[in-house]
Amino acid sequence: MSLFRNPFDARARLGCACGRHASDAEHDLALSGQAAQDRAVEGAVMRALFPEDALRRGFLRAVGSGTALAAVASLFPLAAAKEAFAQGNGPLEKQKLKVGFIPITCATPIIMAHPMGYYAKQGLDVEVVKTAGWALIRDKAMSGEYDAAHMLSPMPLAITLGAGTSSAVPWTMPAVENINGQAITLSMKHKDRRDPKDWKGFKLAVPFDYSMHNYLLRYYLAEHGIDPDTDVQIRAVPPPEMVANLRADNIDGFLAPDPVNQRAVYDGVGFIHTLSRTIWDGHPCCAFAASKQFVASMPNTYQALLKAIIEATAYARQPAHRKEIAAAIATPNYLNQPVTVVEQVLTGTFADGLGKVLNVPERIDFDPMPWQSFAVWILTQMKRWGQVKGDIDYAKVANEVFLATDAVRLMREAGLTPPSGASKAFSVMGKPFDASQPEAYLASFAIRRR
C-alpha cells in the first residue's frame, strides 16, 4: 500500500472538486444556483437601502454595480445575509400569505400543507384560496393579490414570454406539484369509439390553453393523424365545470386533471379512455409558482414557503399516506369531492367506467424536481401550436424559470434523493426527446401550425 495519498482520489470518491456534491454536474448546478441566490440577496439589500427606484438606479449608474456592492458590504453584513439565505434561516419578510389553488388533486402538496401543518411549521400563516379557473389564478398572481400560486407547469413559461398576457413578466417555477395525474375521459356514448382516428368532429375540453393537458391531447391526436386545429374542436373549460359539460353533452370528452376524470366515472357520465402516463410516463402537470420579484424581494419567506411545499410533497410521495391525505383534502373548503373519488385517484385503484377496477399505483405521483428538459419540451409545443413565434433561447428560458437548484437543496433536507443534474431524458409516445436539439425536434412533426 502506498504511503502517499493521491490528491485526486478524494474527488473520485466524493464526485466533484469541492467534495460536497455527488458529481461535477451537481457541482456546476449548485454554483449557478448560488450565483442566482447571491443576486437575489444583493437586490433585496439594495432595495432596502434605496426604496425609491429612481434613486437606486441613479446610484448604480453613477458608481457601477461592483463599486456599489463593495460600498454596501462595508456597511452591511452582506456575506452573512447570503449565507442566511442559502440556509433558509433568516427572518421572514412576510408571515401572512395568500396562495391560490384550483380544486384538483394536482394541487395536493399545496393544499395538504395547510391542514397538515407544513406551513405553520415554517412560521407561515398561509391562506390557501380556492379559485375558479386558471386565467383567474394567473391574473390574481400577476396583480399581487396572491403571493404565490398553484399553476399549470407551462404557465410560468408563458407569463415570462408574454404569451397570452398583455406583457411579459419574469416568473419562476421552483417545484413541480405532481407528475402524471391526468386522463382522457370520454362520454359514455362513445364507449365503442376508442380509436382516436374516429374522433373527427369531436368537441374536446382542456383546462387551459397553456397546459400540459392541451399539449398532451394535441400530441396524442396528431400521432393518430388527427389535426387538433382542423379535425376537432378543443376548448378551454375550468376543471370544476368539466363534468357538468360532459353530462350536458356540450363536449364529447376531455383531457383533464383529476379528480375530474374519476368524478365523471363516479357520476356515470364518462369512462377513462387512457391515463396521461400512457402518453408520457412521468410528465409534469401542475406546479408551485411565484413571480421573480417575490423570490428576490422576500428570499426568506420564499425559502420557507418552498420548504413547506417540498416537505409536503415528500410526505405525499409515500403510498402509505395517500388515504390520510385524501381525507384531509376532500373536504368542501378544498376539493369538495367524495373521499372515495379522491382515494381512487391517489391510491391508483380505481373504476374505469367500463366495468373494470384497475390498479395503477403510478396514476399520480409527487416529484418536486423542475427538470429543465421538461421546460424545453413545453416550449417546443408552444411554438408547434403557434402560441409563441420567432426564435427562443430554450436553455436560457428553462434555466431562468425552472429553478432546479432550490428544489435540489430542499429535496435533500426533506429526505428525498435529489438528482445530480437539471435535465433528464424521456420519451413521448415512444419518441425520444433531446433537449439540446429543440428545433430539430419541432421540425420533425408533420402536423403542426405553420
C-alpha positions as CSV (number, residue, x, y, z in Angstrom):
1,M,0.0,0.0,0.0
2,S,1.3,3.5,-0.9
3,L,2.2,5.8,1.9
4,F,1.2,8.8,-0.2
5,R,-2.4,9.7,-1.0
6,N,-3.3,10.9,-4.5
7,P,-5.0,14.3,-4.0
8,F,-7.4,13.4,-6.9
9,D,-8.6,10.3,-5.0
10,A,-10.9,12.5,-2.9
11,R,-12.5,13.9,-6.0
12,A,-13.1,10.4,-7.4
13,R,-14.7,9.3,-4.1
14,L,-16.7,12.4,-3.4
15,G,-17.7,13.1,-7.0
16,C,-16.6,16.7,-7.5
17,A,-13.6,19.0,-6.9
18,C,-15.0,20.6,-3.7
19,G,-16.1,17.3,-2.3
20,R,-19.6,18.5,-1.4
21,H,-21.5,17.2,-4.5
22,A,-22.2,13.8,-5.9
23,S,-21.0,14.7,-9.4
24,D,-19.4,17.5,-11.5
25,A,-22.9,18.2,-12.9
26,E,-24.4,18.7,-9.4
27,H,-21.4,20.9,-8.5
28,D,-22.0,23.1,-11.6
29,L,-25.7,23.3,-10.9
30,A,-25.0,24.4,-7.3
31,L,-22.6,27.1,-8.4
32,S,-25.1,28.5,-10.9
33,G,-27.8,28.4,-8.3
34,Q,-25.5,30.1,-5.7
35,A,-24.9,32.9,-8.1
36,A,-28.7,33.4,-8.6
37,Q,-29.2,33.3,-4.8
38,D,-26.4,35.9,-4.3
39,R,-28.0,38.2,-6.9
40,A,-31.4,37.8,-5.1
41,V,-29.8,38.8,-1.7
42,E,-27.9,41.7,-3.3
43,G,-31.0,43.0,-5.0
44,A,-33.1,42.8,-1.8
45,V,-30.4,44.7,0.2
46,M,-30.2,47.4,-2.4
47,R,-33.9,47.8,-2.4
48,A,-34.0,48.1,1.4
49,L,-31.3,50.8,1.4
50,F,-32.7,52.6,-1.6
51,P,-36.5,52.1,-1.6
52,E,-37.1,54.6,-4.4
53,D,-36.4,53.0,-7.8
54,A,-35.1,56.2,-9.4
55,L,-32.6,56.9,-6.6
56,R,-31.4,53.3,-6.6
57,R,-30.9,53.2,-10.4
58,G,-29.2,56.6,-10.4
59,F,-26.7,55.4,-7.7
60,L,-25.9,52.2,-9.6
61,R,-25.4,54.1,-12.9
62,A,-23.2,56.6,-11.1
63,V,-20.8,54.2,-9.4
64,G,-21.4,50.9,-11.1
65,S,-22.8,47.7,-9.6
66,G,-19.4,46.4,-8.4
67,T,-18.5,49.6,-6.5
68,A,-22.0,49.9,-5.1
69,L,-21.9,46.4,-3.7
70,A,-18.5,46.9,-2.2
71,A,-19.7,50.0,-0.5
72,V,-22.8,48.2,0.8
73,A,-20.7,45.4,2.0
74,S,-18.6,47.8,4.1
75,L,-21.7,48.9,6.0
76,F,-23.9,45.8,5.9
77,P,-23.0,42.1,6.6
78,L,-23.7,41.1,3.0
79,A,-21.8,37.8,3.2
80,A,-23.8,36.8,6.3
81,A,-27.0,37.7,4.6
82,K,-26.1,35.5,1.7
83,E,-25.2,32.6,4.0
84,A,-28.5,33.0,5.9
85,F,-30.4,33.0,2.6
86,A,-28.6,29.8,1.4
87,Q,-29.5,28.1,4.7
88,G,-33.1,29.5,4.6
89,N,-32.9,30.6,8.2
90,G,-33.3,34.4,8.0
91,P,-36.3,36.3,9.5
92,L,-39.5,36.1,7.4
93,E,-40.1,39.3,5.5
94,K,-43.8,38.5,5.4
95,Q,-45.7,35.9,7.5
96,K,-49.3,36.1,6.2
97,L,-49.5,34.9,2.7
98,K,-52.2,34.1,0.1
99,V,-51.7,31.1,-2.2
100,G,-54.3,30.5,-4.9
101,F,-55.2,26.9,-6.0
102,I,-57.6,25.1,-8.3
103,P,-59.5,22.3,-6.5
104,I,-57.8,19.3,-8.2
105,T,-55.6,16.6,-6.9
106,C,-52.6,18.1,-8.7
107,A,-52.5,20.7,-6.0
108,T,-52.2,18.1,-3.3
109,P,-48.9,19.4,-1.7
110,I,-50.1,23.0,-1.7
111,I,-53.5,22.1,-0.2
112,M,-52.4,19.5,2.3
113,A,-49.6,21.8,3.7
114,H,-52.4,23.8,5.2
115,P,-54.5,21.3,7.2
116,M,-51.5,19.1,8.0
117,G,-49.4,21.9,9.4
118,Y,-46.5,22.2,7.0
119,Y,-46.9,26.0,6.5
120,A,-47.2,26.6,10.3
121,K,-44.0,24.5,10.9
122,Q,-42.1,27.2,8.8
123,G,-43.7,30.0,10.8
124,L,-46.0,31.0,8.0
125,D,-49.7,31.9,8.2
126,V,-50.9,30.8,4.7
127,E,-54.4,31.2,3.4
128,V,-54.9,28.8,0.5
129,V,-57.6,30.3,-1.7
130,K,-59.8,28.2,-3.9
131,T,-60.0,29.8,-7.3
132,A,-62.4,29.1,-10.2
133,G,-60.1,28.9,-13.2
134,W,-56.5,29.2,-14.5
135,A,-56.9,32.7,-16.1
136,L,-58.1,34.0,-12.7
137,I,-55.2,32.3,-10.9
138,R,-52.8,34.0,-13.4
139,D,-54.4,37.4,-13.1
140,K,-54.5,37.4,-9.3
141,A,-50.9,36.2,-9.1
142,M,-49.7,38.8,-11.6
143,S,-51.6,41.6,-9.8
144,G,-50.1,40.7,-6.5
145,E,-53.3,39.6,-4.9
146,Y,-51.8,36.2,-4.5
147,D,-48.2,35.9,-3.2
148,A,-47.7,32.6,-5.0
149,A,-50.0,30.1,-6.7
150,H,-50.7,26.6,-7.9
151,M,-50.2,26.9,-11.7
152,L,-50.0,24.6,-14.6
153,S,-46.4,23.9,-15.4
154,P,-46.4,25.8,-18.7
155,M,-47.9,28.9,-17.2
156,P,-44.7,30.4,-15.7
157,L,-43.0,30.0,-19.1
158,A,-45.9,31.6,-20.9
159,I,-46.0,34.6,-18.4
160,T,-42.3,35.0,-18.7
161,L,-42.5,35.1,-22.5
162,G,-45.7,37.3,-22.5
163,A,-47.7,34.6,-24.2
164,G,-51.4,35.1,-23.6
165,T,-50.8,38.2,-21.5
166,S,-50.5,41.9,-22.2
167,S,-46.9,42.0,-21.2
168,A,-44.0,39.6,-20.3
169,V,-43.3,39.3,-16.5
170,P,-40.4,37.2,-15.2
171,W,-41.9,34.2,-13.4
172,T,-40.4,31.2,-11.6
173,M,-41.3,27.6,-11.1
174,P,-39.2,26.2,-8.2
175,A,-41.2,23.0,-7.7
176,V,-43.4,20.6,-9.7
177,E,-46.5,19.6,-7.7
178,N,-47.3,16.3,-9.4
179,I,-46.3,14.1,-12.2
180,N,-48.9,12.1,-14.3
181,G,-52.3,12.6,-12.7
182,Q,-54.3,13.3,-15.9
183,A,-56.5,11.2,-18.2
184,I,-58.6,11.3,-21.4
185,T,-62.2,10.8,-20.4
186,L,-65.0,10.3,-23.0
187,S,-68.7,10.4,-22.8
188,M,-70.4,7.1,-22.2
189,K,-72.0,7.3,-25.6
190,H,-68.5,6.9,-27.2
191,K,-67.6,3.7,-25.4
192,D,-67.4,1.9,-28.8
193,R,-65.3,4.7,-30.4
194,R,-62.0,4.0,-28.7
195,D,-59.8,4.6,-31.8
196,P,-58.8,8.3,-31.9
197,K,-58.8,8.1,-35.7
198,D,-62.6,8.0,-35.4
199,W,-62.8,11.2,-33.4
200,K,-63.1,13.7,-36.2
201,G,-65.7,16.3,-35.3
202,F,-65.3,15.7,-31.6
203,K,-65.6,18.7,-29.2
204,L,-62.9,18.2,-26.5
205,A,-62.0,20.2,-23.5
206,V,-58.8,21.0,-21.7
207,P,-58.4,23.2,-18.6
208,F,-56.4,26.0,-20.2
209,D,-54.6,26.8,-23.4
210,Y,-51.2,26.9,-21.7
211,S,-51.4,23.5,-20.1
212,M,-49.8,20.1,-20.3
213,H,-53.3,18.8,-20.9
214,N,-53.6,20.8,-24.1
215,Y,-50.1,19.8,-25.3
216,L,-50.6,16.1,-24.5
217,L,-54.0,16.0,-26.1
218,R,-52.7,17.7,-29.2
219,Y,-49.7,15.4,-29.3
220,Y,-51.9,12.3,-28.9
221,L,-54.3,13.3,-31.6
222,A,-51.6,14.3,-34.1
223,E,-49.8,11.0,-33.6
224,H,-53.1,9.3,-34.7
225,G,-53.4,11.5,-37.7
226,I,-55.9,14.0,-36.3
227,D,-55.1,17.7,-36.8
228,P,-56.2,19.3,-33.5
229,D,-56.8,22.6,-35.2
230,T,-59.0,21.4,-38.0
231,D,-60.3,17.9,-37.3
232,V,-61.7,18.5,-33.8
233,Q,-62.6,21.5,-31.6
234,I,-60.6,22.0,-28.4
235,R,-61.9,24.5,-25.9
236,A,-60.7,25.6,-22.5
237,V,-63.1,24.7,-19.7
238,P,-62.3,25.2,-16.0
239,P,-61.9,21.8,-14.3
240,P,-64.8,22.3,-11.8
241,E,-67.2,22.7,-14.9
242,M,-66.0,19.8,-17.0
243,V,-68.2,17.0,-15.7
244,A,-71.3,19.2,-16.0
245,N,-70.4,20.0,-19.6
246,L,-69.9,16.3,-20.3
247,R,-73.3,15.5,-18.7
248,A,-75.0,18.2,-20.7
249,D,-73.5,16.8,-24.0
250,N,-71.7,20.1,-24.6
251,I,-68.4,18.2,-25.1
252,D,-67.5,14.6,-26.2
253,G,-64.7,14.3,-23.7
254,F,-61.7,16.0,-22.1
255,L,-58.1,15.6,-21.2
256,A,-58.4,16.7,-17.6
257,P,-56.6,16.7,-14.2
258,D,-58.0,14.5,-11.5
259,P,-60.3,14.1,-9.7
260,V,-62.3,15.3,-12.7
261,N,-61.9,12.1,-14.6
262,Q,-62.8,9.9,-11.6
263,R,-65.8,12.1,-10.8
264,A,-67.1,11.6,-14.3
265,V,-66.9,7.8,-13.7
266,Y,-68.4,8.2,-10.2
267,D,-71.4,10.1,-11.7
268,G,-71.8,7.6,-14.5
269,V,-71.4,10.1,-17.3
270,G,-68.0,9.1,-18.6
271,F,-65.3,6.5,-18.8
272,I,-61.5,6.8,-18.6
273,H,-60.1,6.1,-22.1
274,T,-56.5,6.3,-21.2
275,L,-54.3,7.8,-18.4
276,S,-51.9,10.5,-19.4
277,R,-49.0,8.4,-18.3
278,T,-49.5,6.2,-21.3
279,I,-48.6,9.2,-23.5
280,W,-45.6,10.3,-21.4
281,D,-44.9,8.4,-18.2
282,G,-43.6,10.9,-15.6
283,H,-44.7,14.1,-17.3
284,P,-45.1,17.2,-15.2
285,C,-48.6,18.5,-14.6
286,C,-49.0,21.3,-12.0
287,A,-46.5,23.4,-10.2
288,F,-45.8,25.8,-7.4
289,A,-45.1,29.2,-9.0
290,A,-44.2,32.7,-7.9
291,S,-43.0,35.9,-9.5
292,K,-39.3,36.6,-9.7
293,Q,-40.0,39.8,-7.8
294,F,-41.4,37.7,-4.9
295,V,-38.4,35.4,-4.9
296,A,-35.9,38.3,-4.9
297,S,-37.7,40.7,-2.5
298,M,-38.7,38.1,0.1
299,P,-36.0,35.5,-0.1
300,N,-36.5,34.1,3.4
301,T,-40.3,33.9,3.0
302,Y,-39.9,32.3,-0.4
303,Q,-37.5,29.7,1.0
304,A,-39.8,28.9,3.9
305,L,-42.8,28.6,1.6
306,L,-41.0,26.4,-0.8
307,K,-39.6,24.2,2.0
308,A,-43.1,23.6,3.4
309,I,-44.4,22.6,0.0
310,I,-41.4,20.3,-0.8
311,E,-41.8,18.6,2.7
312,A,-45.5,18.1,2.0
313,T,-44.5,16.6,-1.4
314,A,-42.1,14.2,0.2
315,Y,-44.9,13.0,2.5
316,A,-47.4,12.7,-0.3
317,R,-44.9,10.7,-2.3
318,Q,-45.3,7.7,0.1
319,P,-48.2,5.5,-1.0
320,A,-49.0,4.6,2.6
321,H,-50.0,8.2,3.3
322,R,-52.4,8.6,0.4
323,K,-55.7,7.7,2.2
324,E,-54.9,10.0,5.0
325,I,-54.2,12.8,2.6
326,A,-57.4,12.1,0.6
327,A,-59.4,12.5,3.8
328,A,-57.6,15.8,4.6
329,I,-58.1,17.4,1.1
330,A,-61.5,16.1,0.0
331,T,-63.4,18.4,2.3
332,P,-65.7,21.3,1.0
333,N,-63.1,24.0,1.6
334,Y,-60.5,22.2,-0.5
335,L,-61.6,19.7,-3.3
336,N,-65.2,19.3,-2.3
337,Q,-65.3,15.7,-3.5
338,P,-66.4,12.4,-2.1
339,V,-63.4,10.8,-0.3
340,T,-63.8,7.7,-2.3
341,V,-63.2,9.7,-5.5
342,V,-60.0,11.3,-4.2
343,E,-58.8,8.0,-2.8
344,Q,-59.2,6.2,-6.1
345,V,-57.0,8.8,-7.7
346,L,-54.3,9.0,-5.1
347,T,-54.1,5.2,-4.5
348,G,-54.3,4.2,-8.1
349,T,-57.0,1.6,-7.5
350,F,-60.0,2.8,-9.4
351,A,-63.0,2.0,-11.5
352,D,-62.6,2.9,-15.2
353,G,-66.3,3.4,-16.0
354,L,-66.4,0.3,-18.3
355,G,-66.9,-2.2,-15.6
356,K,-63.2,-2.8,-14.6
357,V,-61.3,-2.0,-11.5
358,L,-57.7,-1.1,-12.4
359,N,-54.6,-1.0,-10.2
360,V,-52.2,1.6,-11.4
361,P,-50.1,2.9,-8.5
362,E,-48.3,5.4,-10.8
363,R,-51.6,7.1,-11.8
364,I,-50.4,10.1,-9.9
365,D,-47.1,10.8,-8.1
366,F,-45.4,13.7,-6.5
367,D,-41.9,14.7,-7.5
368,P,-40.9,18.3,-7.0
369,M,-37.9,18.4,-9.3
370,P,-38.4,21.1,-12.0
371,W,-36.4,19.4,-14.7
372,Q,-35.2,22.0,-17.3
373,S,-35.6,19.5,-20.1
374,F,-39.3,19.5,-19.3
375,A,-39.4,23.2,-19.8
376,V,-37.7,22.9,-23.2
377,W,-40.2,20.3,-24.3
378,I,-43.1,22.6,-23.3
379,L,-41.5,25.5,-25.2
380,T,-41.3,23.3,-28.3
381,Q,-45.0,22.6,-28.1
382,M,-45.9,26.3,-27.5
383,K,-44.0,27.0,-30.7
384,R,-45.5,24.0,-32.5
385,W,-49.0,25.2,-32.0
386,G,-48.4,28.9,-32.7
387,Q,-48.5,30.2,-29.1
388,V,-45.1,31.8,-29.4
389,K,-43.3,32.8,-32.5
390,G,-39.8,33.6,-33.6
391,D,-36.5,32.5,-32.0
392,I,-36.4,31.2,-28.5
393,D,-33.3,30.7,-26.3
394,Y,-34.7,27.5,-24.9
395,A,-32.0,26.7,-22.5
396,K,-31.9,30.3,-21.1
397,V,-35.6,30.5,-20.5
398,A,-35.7,27.0,-19.0
399,N,-32.9,27.9,-16.6
400,E,-34.4,31.2,-15.5
401,V,-37.9,29.8,-14.9
402,F,-37.5,26.2,-13.7
403,L,-35.4,26.8,-10.6
404,A,-33.8,23.4,-10.2
405,T,-31.1,24.4,-7.7
406,D,-33.6,25.5,-5.0
407,A,-35.5,22.2,-5.4
408,V,-32.4,20.1,-5.2
409,R,-31.2,21.6,-1.9
410,L,-34.6,21.5,-0.2
411,M,-35.4,18.0,-1.5
412,R,-32.3,16.8,0.3
413,E,-33.4,18.5,3.5
414,A,-36.9,16.9,3.2
415,G,-35.4,13.4,2.9
416,L,-35.8,13.0,-0.8
417,T,-33.0,11.9,-3.1
418,P,-32.2,14.8,-5.4
419,P,-30.8,14.3,-8.9
420,S,-27.3,15.1,-9.9
421,G,-28.2,17.5,-12.8
422,A,-31.0,19.7,-14.1
423,S,-32.1,17.7,-17.1
424,K,-33.4,14.2,-17.7
425,A,-34.1,12.1,-20.8
426,F,-37.6,11.0,-21.6
427,S,-39.8,9.9,-24.5
428,V,-43.3,10.9,-25.5
429,M,-45.3,8.2,-27.2
430,G,-42.1,6.3,-27.9
431,K,-40.3,9.3,-29.4
432,P,-37.1,10.3,-27.5
433,F,-36.7,14.0,-26.8
434,D,-33.3,15.6,-27.0
435,A,-33.4,18.9,-25.1
436,S,-30.2,20.1,-26.8
437,Q,-31.9,19.9,-30.2
438,P,-35.3,21.5,-29.8
439,E,-35.7,23.0,-33.3
440,A,-34.8,19.7,-34.9
441,Y,-37.5,18.0,-32.7
442,L,-40.0,20.6,-33.6
443,A,-39.3,20.3,-37.4
444,S,-39.8,16.5,-37.2
445,F,-43.6,16.8,-36.7
446,A,-45.8,16.6,-39.9
447,I,-48.8,18.1,-38.1
448,R,-48.1,21.5,-36.6
449,R,-49.3,25.0,-37.1
450,R,-47.4,26.7,-39.9
